[in-house]
Amino acid sequence: MKDQSPKRSNGITLALLAGVLVGIGLLLWAYQPAPPPAGPSAETPAAERPQADAAPAPAPVPVAPQASESPLEKQWGIQVVSLSLTNRDTSVQVRYTVVAPEKTLLLAGTNTAAYLINEADGAKLPMITGPSEGDVPQGASARTTRRMMKQAGQFPPPPNRLIAGMTYSLQIPNWGQALQSGSKVSLVVGDFRQDGLTVE
């Protein structure tokens, strides 16, 4: 009877080798690399990548609407700055800026009427820039009239004092204190007027 141990040894070796191969296969299957995540790969062209680091576009700067010229500015080149009570409310100080001296100059040497209108009752308060009948209410004393005329100032300013961009001041007698703080008035110069002004 022949010895069969070499055959048995070969069979065991083959079985062990097969087991090792199966084990290696299982290990390789278990530890295979995960699929790449969805999204741009490393090879995505730079032009297709999102510009995360790009600086944001500057916000547009709002442009304030420009105020339209008033009738007085168009015709006479004057821009009303403010109207305020002064001298214990006995006068209204009118501050205005000459924006176009060549237009304001047209008023010089003329008898163009200039006055305030109280929008509440339509009463007129004339600009006293020189002695003129009708400018002073009846019953006003000569002393009061002279004082008012001295304080009033000249409207328009003399031609040699007309400077573009300069603000001038003029006082109008507030006869009987007809105007109060908050009164709505219109400023009239000749045939042109500016409405909706408020006395401070």
C-alpha positions, 0 to 999 in steps of 0.5 A: 500500500502506497503512502498518500501523505504527499497528496494530502499535504498538497491538498491542504496547501491548496486549501490554505492558499485559496483561503488566503486569496479569498481573505485578501479579496475580502479585505480589498473589497472592504477597504476600497476607496469611497467614490469622489463627492459630487461637485467640481473636481480638482481638474475643473477649469478655473473659469468654471469655479465659483468666484468665492473670493471675488470682491462684491460689486460696490453698491450704487451711490444714490443721487439726490434729486435736484430741486427745481428753480423757484420763479424768483430764482429763474426771473431775478436770480435770488434764492430764499434761504429763510424767514424768521421773526426778529425784534420781538416779533415786530419784524420779519428777517428775510435771508436770500442768496444771489445766485445770478447777479446779472438777473438781480441787477435788472431790479436795480433802479426800478420801482418793482414792488416787493412784499410778503403775503400772509397766506392766511388772510391775504394781507401784504407786508411791503419791503420798505427800502425807501420813503414811499406812500402806501408802504406804511400803514396808517397810524404808524408814527414817523419815528417808527417808520424811520426806524423800520426803514433804517433796519430794513436794508436795501432790496435789491443790494446796490449793483456794486455789492452784488456778488454771486453766492453771497447771502443778504438780509432784509427786514420787513416790518411785521405790522400788528404782529400779523405773522407768527412763528409757523405762518405760511407766506408768499414772497412776491417780487414784481410779477413773480412769487414764491409760495409756501414759505414758512416763518420761523 
